[in-house]
Amino acid sequence: MLTEEKTVYLTREGYQKLNEELEWRQKVRRPEIASQIESARLEGDISENAGYDEAKYQAGMNEGRIMEIKEKLKYAVLIDKNDGPVHEVSLGCTVTVRDLEFDDEEVYTVVGSAEADPSQGRISNESPIGVALMGQKMGATVKVNTPGGEVLFKLLKIE
């Protein structure tokens, strides 16, 4: 759960996914868990009932995630991706960079931390690469300080 008032940057797709997850957790998952708790209760003594304990644990996890999603949606600011020319890196942009050490091209979409998924090429604007890229223009050489050391990227394309 967010512990302080904080802006949560989301794409329209990310906002929709959170709303869909919230609805599923409230309308589908919550009743499923309630049914599991009731079934376990009907088995008798709940003090040593592993099924009951697991269902209560799942209920707590589900309610925690519901609160987390509501908090994110409360502070959500939609990233407005316009379709005009893009002159510098900002939230919602997809960038192509070349790692100057290994001569590899990589493509990243810069998103808010709530939607970051590096394995899918979605990097947070708060990550070392995201921070280094924000505000840069095409052709710039960008130095990124990573836990593994300094990396140099050439910004090839901004979409």
Backbone as a chain_set.jsonl record, in Angstrom:
{"seq": "MLTEEKTVYLTREGYQKLNEELEWRQKVRRPEIASQIESARLEGDISENAGYDEAKYQAGMNEGRIMEIKEKLKYAVLIDKNDGPVHEVSLGCTVTVRDLEFDDEEVYTVVGSAEADPSQGRISNESPIGVALMGQKMGATVKVNTPGGEVLFKLLKIE", "coords": {"N": [[0.837, -1.184, 0.0], [0.443, 2.273, -0.687], [2.281, 4.572, 1.162], [2.396, 7.25, 1.436], [1.026, 10.323, 0.174], [1.082, 10.147, -3.189], [1.729, 10.675, -6.567], [0.573, 8.539, -9.064], [1.571, 7.439, -12.018], [-0.103, 6.38, -14.868], [-0.775, 4.546, -17.847], [-3.559, 4.632, -20.128], [-4.273, 2.015, -20.642], [-3.059, 0.677, -18.468], [-4.498, 1.816, -16.352], [-7.044, 0.876, -16.931], [-6.589, -1.899, -16.654], [-6.036, -2.073, -13.894], [-8.526, -1.262, -12.871], [-10.113, -3.36, -13.839], [-8.946, -5.526, -12.484], [-9.546, -4.787, -9.848], [-12.358, -4.896, -9.884], [-12.683, -7.68, -10.394], [-11.477, -8.781, -8.096], [-13.214, -7.825, -6.125], [-15.806, -8.682, -6.938], [-15.635, -11.34, -7.779], [-13.408, -12.845, -6.678], [-13.527, -12.233, -3.886], [-16.149, -13.266, -3.072], [-15.627, -16.003, -3.653], [-13.632, -16.653, -1.804], [-15.009, -16.134, 0.579], [-16.87, -18.182, 0.447], [-15.163, -20.395, 0.673], [-14.251, -20.011, 3.28], [-16.646, -20.315, 4.708], [-17.264, -22.994, 4.06], [-15.106, -24.295, 5.278], [-15.624, -23.626, 7.905], [-17.922, -25.055, 8.383], [-16.945, -27.563, 8.639], [-16.393, -27.99, 11.227], [-14.467, -27.78, 14.205], [-12.567, -24.948, 14.098], [-10.14, -24.231, 15.097], [-7.989, -25.886, 14.542], [-7.988, -26.118, 11.823], [-6.712, -26.336, 8.774], [-7.618, -25.591, 6.224], [-9.418, -23.556, 6.8], [-7.687, -21.679, 7.966], [-6.023, -21.122, 5.759], [-7.896, -20.038, 3.941], [-8.672, -17.742, 5.353], [-6.229, -16.408, 5.354], [-5.928, -15.984, 2.577], [-8.103, -14.291, 2.222], [-7.268, -12.028, 3.626], [-5.016, -11.311, 2.095], [-6.24, -10.738, -0.36], [-7.941, -8.589, 0.363], [-6.001, -6.745, 1.103], [-4.738, -6.279, -1.362], [-6.892, -5.15, -2.744], [-7.172, -2.742, -1.335], [-4.697, -1.595, -1.975], [-4.89, -1.274, -4.776], [-7.081, 0.507, -4.926], [-5.914, 2.719, -3.708], [-3.865, 3.332, -5.531], [-5.426, 3.987, -7.784], [-6.745, 6.192, -6.783], [-4.77, 8.165, -6.685], [-4.035, 8.32, -9.289], [-2.69, 9.545, -12.313], [-3.314, 10.02, -15.581], [-1.268, 9.124, -18.28], [-0.947, 11.057, -20.974], [-0.687, 10.293, -24.103], [0.228, 11.831, -26.892], [-0.262, 11.925, -30.448], [1.417, 13.369, -32.039], [4.553, 14.739, -33.306], [7.397, 13.705, -31.443], [9.736, 15.193, -29.475], [11.333, 14.975, -27.287], [12.157, 12.705, -24.605], [9.515, 11.52, -22.667], [7.007, 10.586, -20.238], [5.276, 7.709, -21.302], [6.427, 7.546, -23.784], [7.995, 5.574, -26.327], [11.164, 4.388, -26.702], [14.113, 3.901, -28.646], [17.256, 2.699, -28.073], [20.848, 2.523, -28.282], [23.166, 0.441, -26.844], [26.259, 1.491, -26.16], [28.554, 0.119, -25.449], [28.16, -2.63, -25.986], [27.009, -2.537, -28.453], [24.303, -3.086, -28.873], [20.877, -2.825, -29.736], [18.096, -1.599, -27.966], [14.677, -1.502, -26.964], [12.502, 0.526, -25.188], [9.617, 1.314, -23.257], [8.634, 4.105, -21.546], [7.173, 4.266, -18.502], [4.994, 4.865, -15.649], [5.924, 3.905, -12.283], [4.075, 2.038, -11.316], [3.336, 0.504, -13.458], [5.603, -0.617, -14.447], [7.545, -3.091, -16.036], [10.185, -4.597, -16.611], [10.892, -6.944, -18.024], [9.182, -6.908, -20.126], [9.961, -4.721, -21.495], [9.052, -2.373, -20.414], [9.846, 0.309, -18.695], [10.297, 2.042, -15.616], [9.829, 5.514, -15.015], [11.225, 6.246, -12.845], [13.322, 4.551, -12.584], [16.884, 3.819, -12.917], [17.604, 3.921, -15.713], [15.288, 5.091, -16.796], [15.226, 7.593, -15.444], [17.577, 8.72, -16.461], [16.939, 8.917, -19.177], [14.667, 10.574, -19.358], [13.497, 13.61, -20.684], [15.524, 13.805, -22.545], [16.826, 14.35, -25.874], [16.509, 13.167, -29.281], [19.352, 11.471, -30.534], [21.003, 12.067, -28.471], [23.65, 11.214, -26.187], [23.514, 9.177, -23.48], [24.293, 8.809, -20.111], [24.086, 6.208, -17.831], [23.833, 5.348, -14.53], [24.166, 2.338, -13.15], [23.61, -0.495, -10.934], [25.53, -2.285, -11.785], [27.473, -0.719, -12.806], [28.587, 2.06, -14.879], [26.726, 2.818, -17.802], [26.569, 3.558, -21.236], [24.279, 4.998, -23.446], [23.03, 5.579, -26.715], [20.567, 7.627, -27.908], [18.35, 6.688, -30.194], [15.755, 6.754, -31.331], [12.551, 8.203, -30.766], [9.295, 7.641, -29.899]], "CA": [[0.0, 0.0, 0.0], [1.192, 3.525, -0.707], [2.328, 5.1, 2.518], [2.323, 8.702, 1.404], [0.332, 10.791, -1.009], [2.04, 10.056, -4.274], [1.159, 10.564, -7.893], [0.804, 7.257, -9.716], [1.404, 7.637, -13.457], [-0.623, 5.187, -15.529], [-1.325, 4.646, -19.19], [-4.989, 4.284, -20.127], [-4.313, 0.553, -20.556], [-2.746, 0.313, -17.091], [-5.628, 2.251, -15.522], [-8.132, -0.07, -17.2], [-6.231, -3.192, -16.06], [-6.237, -1.975, -12.447], [-9.971, -1.261, -12.624], [-10.612, -4.718, -14.075], [-8.5, -6.37, -11.372], [-10.324, -4.392, -8.676], [-13.701, -5.459, -10.034], [-12.577, -9.13, -10.237], [-11.201, -9.092, -6.688], [-14.394, -7.528, -5.311], [-17.031, -9.381, -7.355], [-15.417, -12.767, -8.021], [-12.49, -13.464, -5.718], [-14.037, -12.071, -2.515], [-17.166, -14.292, -2.789], [-15.004, -17.329, -3.652], [-12.947, -16.828, -0.519], [-16.054, -16.219, 1.612], [-17.423, -19.533, 0.347], [-14.157, -21.305, 1.23], [-14.264, -19.824, 4.74], [-17.876, -20.926, 5.209], [-17.116, -24.457, 3.941], [-14.167, -24.735, 6.315], [-16.315, -23.441, 9.181], [-18.898, -26.139, 8.504], [-16.221, -28.802, 8.954], [-16.302, -28.137, 12.68], [-13.467, -27.04, 14.978], [-11.713, -24.148, 13.219], [-8.856, -23.945, 15.74], [-6.938, -26.704, 13.924], [-8.469, -26.348, 10.468], [-5.776, -25.719, 7.826], [-8.404, -24.984, 5.153], [-9.946, -22.296, 7.325], [-6.544, -20.758, 8.095], [-5.603, -20.713, 4.406], [-8.932, -19.163, 3.386], [-8.567, -16.441, 6.052], [-5.008, -15.788, 4.839], [-6.244, -15.514, 1.233], [-9.006, -13.141, 2.367], [-6.433, -10.892, 4.004], [-4.203, -10.927, 0.938], [-7.144, -10.137, -1.337], [-8.367, -7.268, 0.849], [-4.826, -5.875, 1.022], [-4.555, -5.891, -2.765], [-7.987, -4.232, -3.066], [-6.811, -1.43, -0.775], [-3.561, -1.085, -2.75], [-5.396, -0.83, -6.078], [-7.881, 1.716, -4.702], [-4.977, 3.805, -3.414], [-3.221, 3.703, -6.797], [-6.414, 4.659, -8.627], [-7.043, 7.483, -6.153], [-3.71, 9.113, -7.011], [-3.64, 8.096, -10.681], [-2.651, 10.585, -13.327], [-3.173, 9.319, -16.852], [-0.246, 9.58, -19.21], [-1.62, 11.405, -22.215], [0.241, 10.08, -25.206], [-0.327, 12.441, -28.097], [0.255, 11.261, -31.634], [2.243, 14.284, -32.803], [5.986, 14.462, -33.236], [7.954, 13.688, -30.098], [11.084, 15.745, -29.568], [12.127, 14.561, -26.13], [11.595, 11.569, -23.885], [8.6, 11.814, -21.569], [6.182, 9.428, -19.886], [4.483, 7.161, -22.383], [7.22, 7.407, -25.001], [8.77, 4.372, -26.598], [12.477, 4.834, -27.188], [15.085, 2.915, -29.108], [18.597, 3.131, -27.683], [21.938, 1.61, -28.581], [24.175, 0.288, -25.789], [27.499, 1.784, -26.88], [29.588, -0.86, -25.119], [27.894, -3.92, -26.626], [26.433, -2.253, -29.759], [22.978, -3.703, -28.924], [19.723, -1.922, -29.698], [17.05, -1.985, -27.04], [13.479, -0.666, -27.052], [11.847, 0.67, -23.894], [8.513, 2.253, -23.099], [8.784, 4.744, -20.241], [5.878, 4.295, -17.831], [5.079, 5.091, -14.212], [6.423, 2.733, -11.556], [2.998, 1.062, -11.108], [3.201, -0.335, -14.653], [6.916, -1.074, -14.901], [7.782, -4.522, -16.215], [11.382, -4.607, -17.458], [10.932, -8.109, -18.908], [8.35, -6.556, -21.28], [10.472, -3.478, -22.05], [8.344, -1.239, -19.799], [10.695, 0.768, -17.589], [9.768, 3.135, -14.807], [10.485, 6.818, -15.111], [12.012, 6.4, -11.628], [14.452, 3.618, -12.649], [18.094, 4.524, -13.388], [17.533, 4.203, -17.155], [14.196, 6.038, -16.998], [15.664, 8.917, -14.975], [18.591, 9.228, -17.39], [16.339, 9.197, -20.487], [13.635, 11.617, -19.307], [13.876, 14.936, -21.144], [16.587, 13.751, -23.552], [16.409, 14.485, -27.268], [17.06, 12.167, -30.192], [20.769, 11.647, -30.843], [21.772, 12.308, -27.242], [24.345, 10.12, -25.526], [22.999, 9.211, -22.115], [25.052, 8.008, -19.151], [23.205, 5.618, -16.834], [24.532, 4.709, -13.419], [23.441, 1.138, -12.734], [24.343, -1.249, -9.913], [26.658, -2.96, -12.426], [28.423, 0.278, -13.309], [28.109, 3.072, -15.806], [26.377, 2.35, -19.135], [26.296, 4.649, -22.155], [23.295, 4.727, -24.483], [22.751, 6.602, -27.726], [19.124, 7.68, -28.129], [18.159, 6.596, -31.64], [14.391, 7.001, -31.795], [11.543, 8.505, -29.76], [7.943, 7.543, -30.478]], "C": [[0.878, 1.243, 0.0], [1.139, 4.146, 0.675], [2.255, 6.615, 2.551], [1.539, 9.098, 0.169], [1.348, 10.861, -2.127], [1.296, 9.923, -5.586], [1.545, 9.216, -8.473], [0.52, 7.467, -11.201], [1.001, 6.33, -14.109], [-1.007, 5.499, -16.964], [-2.809, 4.319, -19.095], [-5.152, 2.767, -19.979], [-4.047, 0.091, -19.114], [-3.873, 0.663, -16.135], [-6.784, 1.265, -15.68], [-7.834, -1.427, -16.558], [-6.429, -3.179, -14.546], [-7.72, -1.98, -12.099], [-10.565, -2.646, -12.805], [-10.193, -5.656, -12.941], [-9.297, -6.067, -10.109], [-11.721, -5.01, -8.732], [-13.675, -6.971, -9.821], [-12.373, -9.498, -8.77], [-12.431, -8.858, -5.809], [-15.586, -8.413, -5.655], [-16.859, -10.883, -7.541], [-14.595, -13.394, -6.903], [-13.006, -13.385, -4.279], [-15.136, -13.089, -2.198], [-16.6, -15.713, -2.784], [-14.366, -17.619, -2.296], [-13.962, -16.949, 0.616], [-16.682, -17.607, 1.623], [-16.461, -20.565, 0.93], [-14.139, -21.222, 2.755], [-15.489, -20.508, 5.335], [-17.8, -22.451, 5.147], [-16.206, -24.997, 5.033], [-14.82, -24.644, 7.692], [-17.292, -24.597, 9.45], [-18.254, -27.48, 8.838], [-16.056, -28.993, 10.454], [-15.246, -27.236, 13.283], [-12.506, -26.291, 14.052], [-10.335, -23.87, 13.823], [-7.706, -24.739, 15.127], [-7.3, -27.035, 12.479], [-7.577, -25.59, 9.481], [-6.522, -25.03, 6.685], [-8.96, -23.63, 5.566], [-8.824, -21.252, 7.411], [-6.097, -20.237, 6.738], [-6.616, -19.75, 3.797], [-8.883, -17.782, 4.041], [-7.325, -15.681, 5.561], [-5.273, -15.198, 3.447], [-7.173, -14.293, 1.275], [-8.206, -11.888, 2.714], [-5.592, -10.385, 2.846], [-5.056, -10.214, -0.114], [-7.563, -8.731, -0.907], [-7.205, -6.268, 0.811], [-4.602, -5.382, -0.393], [-5.666, -4.94, -3.21], [-7.652, -2.828, -2.559], [-5.675, -0.798, -1.578], [-4.023, -0.54, -4.101], [-6.206, 0.453, -5.927], [-6.98, 2.925, -4.455], [-4.29, 4.276, -4.697], [-4.19, 4.469, -7.689], [-6.754, 6.048, -8.09], [-6.031, 8.546, -6.57], [-3.252, 9.008, -8.463], [-3.709, 9.374, -11.503], [-2.401, 9.856, -14.638], [-2.095, 9.973, -17.706], [-0.955, 9.819, -20.527], [-0.609, 11.351, -23.339], [-0.355, 10.724, -26.45], [0.381, 11.844, -29.304], [1.11, 12.179, -32.502], [3.715, 13.92, -32.697], [6.491, 14.57, -31.795], [9.413, 14.135, -30.194], [11.961, 15.383, -28.381], [11.389, 13.463, -25.372], [10.728, 12.063, -22.732], [7.814, 10.539, -21.265], [5.333, 9.0, -21.073], [5.238, 6.974, -23.681], [7.844, 6.024, -25.099], [10.063, 4.841, -27.244], [13.297, 3.64, -27.662], [16.453, 3.484, -28.777], [19.606, 2.078, -28.116], [22.892, 1.633, -27.4], [25.515, 0.432, -26.485], [28.619, 0.802, -26.572], [29.399, -2.15, -25.909], [27.283, -3.777, -28.021], [25.096, -2.973, -29.956], [21.916, -2.615, -28.935], [18.688, -2.486, -28.748], [15.9, -1.007, -27.178], [12.811, -0.673, -25.687], [10.646, 1.592, -24.036], [8.623, 2.79, -21.681], [7.395, 4.927, -19.636], [6.084, 4.657, -16.359], [5.469, 3.8, -13.51], [5.354, 1.662, -11.352], [2.856, 0.1, -12.282], [4.523, -0.915, -15.129], [6.978, -2.593, -14.955], [8.969, -4.654, -17.162], [11.446, -5.795, -18.411], [10.099, -7.88, -20.174], [8.799, -5.236, -21.913], [9.783, -2.243, -21.506], [9.138, -0.811, -18.568], [10.063, 1.966, -16.898], [10.546, 4.411, -15.068], [11.362, 7.081, -13.89], [13.216, 5.457, -11.601], [15.692, 4.376, -13.124], [18.045, 4.862, -14.882], [16.454, 5.236, -17.429], [14.584, 7.455, -16.601], [16.641, 9.532, -15.977], [17.974, 9.629, -18.736], [15.36, 10.366, -20.482], [14.197, 12.975, -19.735], [14.961, 14.949, -22.212], [16.006, 13.841, -24.959], [17.092, 13.417, -28.123], [18.515, 12.502, -30.519], [21.637, 11.835, -29.615], [22.484, 11.029, -26.801], [24.022, 10.257, -24.048], [23.825, 8.278, -21.245], [24.09, 7.531, -18.075], [24.056, 4.946, -15.766], [23.678, 3.552, -12.92], [24.23, 0.446, -11.631], [25.576, -1.962, -10.49], [27.704, -2.01, -12.971], [27.758, 1.222, -14.289], [27.869, 2.471, -17.192], [26.085, 3.579, -19.991], [25.33, 4.192, -23.234], [23.263, 5.887, -25.453], [21.263, 6.51, -27.997], [18.857, 7.773, -29.621], [16.788, 7.04, -32.123], [13.486, 7.265, -30.593], [10.19, 8.458, -30.449], [6.919, 7.81, -29.412]], "O": [[1.941, 1.256, 0.622], [0.073, 4.234, 1.285], [2.065, 7.196, 3.62], [1.4, 8.314, -0.77], [2.358, 11.556, -2.019], [0.347, 9.148, -5.699], [2.7, 8.799, -8.385], [-0.631, 7.651, -11.597], [1.66, 5.305, -13.938], [-1.505, 6.585, -17.262], [-3.262, 3.785, -18.082], [-6.05, 2.295, -19.282], [-4.741, -0.79, -18.608], [-4.173, -0.098, -15.215], [-7.42, 0.87, -14.703], [-8.728, -2.043, -15.979], [-6.928, -4.148, -13.973], [-8.129, -2.632, -11.138], [-11.42, -3.066, -12.025], [-10.987, -6.482, -12.49], [-9.682, -6.983, -9.381], [-12.201, -5.575, -7.75], [-14.55, -7.505, -9.14], [-13.017, -10.414, -8.259], [-12.666, -9.604, -4.858], [-16.306, -8.851, -4.758], [-17.837, -11.627, -7.469], [-15.027, -14.351, -6.26], [-12.929, -14.365, -3.539], [-15.073, -13.729, -1.148], [-17.045, -16.547, -1.995], [-14.544, -18.694, -1.724], [-13.795, -17.774, 1.514], [-16.991, -18.145, 2.686], [-16.888, -21.503, 1.604], [-14.025, -22.24, 3.437], [-15.387, -21.201, 6.348], [-18.226, -23.128, 6.082], [-16.494, -26.029, 5.64], [-14.589, -25.498, 8.548], [-17.457, -25.045, 10.585], [-18.93, -28.415, 9.266], [-15.621, -30.056, 10.898], [-15.138, -26.065, 12.919], [-11.732, -26.905, 13.318], [-9.458, -23.335, 13.144], [-6.558, -24.301, 15.191], [-6.957, -28.104, 11.974], [-7.666, -24.368, 9.361], [-6.087, -23.974, 6.226], [-8.971, -22.681, 4.782], [-8.987, -20.107, 6.992], [-5.824, -19.046, 6.584], [-6.229, -18.748, 3.197], [-9.036, -16.768, 3.362], [-7.367, -14.465, 5.375], [-4.895, -14.06, 3.167], [-7.042, -13.377, 0.463], [-8.445, -10.817, 2.157], [-5.469, -9.178, 2.638], [-4.636, -9.208, -0.686], [-7.543, -7.797, -1.709], [-7.405, -5.089, 0.521], [-4.308, -4.206, -0.607], [-5.406, -4.015, -3.979], [-7.832, -1.844, -3.278], [-5.692, 0.407, -1.832], [-3.592, 0.535, -4.519], [-6.039, 1.387, -6.711], [-7.256, 4.022, -4.94], [-4.148, 5.478, -4.923], [-3.822, 5.482, -8.283], [-7.019, 6.969, -8.862], [-6.398, 9.701, -6.784], [-2.205, 9.543, -8.827], [-4.649, 10.163, -11.401], [-1.398, 9.159, -14.788], [-2.024, 11.195, -17.834], [-1.5, 8.891, -21.126], [0.217, 12.249, -23.502], [-1.334, 10.221, -27.003], [1.49, 11.322, -29.191], [1.49, 11.79, -33.606], [4.078, 12.92, -32.077], [6.051, 15.433, -31.034], [10.216, 13.53, -30.905], [13.186, 15.474, -28.455], [10.172, 13.312, -25.482], [11.142, 12.904, -21.934], [7.951, 9.535, -21.965], [4.744, 9.833, -21.762], [4.743, 6.309, -24.592], [8.173, 5.394, -24.094], [10.048, 5.599, -28.214], [13.18, 2.53, -27.144], [16.774, 4.612, -29.151], [19.273, 0.906, -28.294], [23.37, 2.692, -26.995], [25.879, -0.406, -27.31], [29.55, 0.668, -27.367], [30.362, -2.702, -26.442], [27.06, -4.778, -28.702], [24.785, -3.419, -31.06], [22.036, -1.61, -28.234], [18.433, -3.69, -28.723], [16.107, 0.171, -27.472], [12.58, -1.73, -25.1], [10.657, 2.531, -24.832], [8.698, 2.019, -20.724], [6.554, 5.644, -20.179], [7.218, 4.744, -15.888], [5.354, 2.718, -14.087], [5.692, 0.485, -11.226], [2.318, -0.996, -12.126], [4.553, -1.638, -16.124], [6.525, -3.284, -14.043], [8.79, -4.806, -18.371], [11.999, -5.67, -19.504], [10.284, -8.571, -21.176], [8.101, -4.691, -22.768], [9.915, -1.163, -22.082], [9.108, -1.476, -17.533], [9.387, 2.785, -17.52], [11.754, 4.391, -15.308], [12.153, 8.025, -13.886], [14.045, 5.546, -10.696], [15.566, 5.468, -13.68], [18.406, 5.972, -15.275], [16.671, 6.164, -18.209], [14.306, 8.408, -17.329], [16.545, 10.715, -16.303], [18.437, 10.58, -19.366], [15.231, 11.072, -21.482], [15.222, 13.431, -19.226], [15.286, 16.014, -22.736], [14.86, 13.463, -25.205], [18.111, 12.845, -27.737], [18.864, 13.66, -30.75], [22.863, 11.77, -29.7], [21.994, 9.919, -27.011], [24.228, 11.31, -23.444], [24.034, 7.113, -21.584], [23.369, 8.328, -17.475], [24.888, 4.088, -16.061], [22.61, 3.754, -12.343], [25.399, 0.767, -11.414], [26.545, -2.212, -9.774], [28.71, -2.442, -13.535], [26.545, 1.191, -14.499], [28.696, 1.713, -17.699], [25.438, 4.523, -19.538], [25.52, 3.148, -23.859], [23.446, 7.04, -25.064], [20.751, 5.428, -28.286], [19.104, 8.808, -30.241], [16.664, 7.631, -33.196], [13.629, 6.64, -29.543], [9.961, 9.14, -31.448], [5.719, 7.778, -29.686]]}, "num_chains": 1, "name": "protein.A"}
